[in-house]
Amino acid sequence: MSPPPSLLDLTLVTAVVHIHRFSDLSSVPDYLVYELFQKTLAAGKLNDHVLRMFLGTGNDEVFQLVEALKIRPVIKPILPTRCSDREF
């Protein structure tokens, strides 16, 4: 019989399931941010909001992995709202 999972493992799994609801990771220790990022990638939960949240931590290991995998945030185009340049 295998030993039960640790409380840390259960916490990380739960965090990955609900990662889209987080607004900030500043309270997460640096040594857990990278592990949480890896588990988020493995679970397929990485989107633009989550990526920006991880990049906002300033964790060097996360930056290196993002660069190695060539992951880039989505840049949304800004559409003009006025036609002030046009003459009628």
Order of alpha helices (4+ residues) and beta strands (2+ residues): alpha-alpha-alpha-alpha
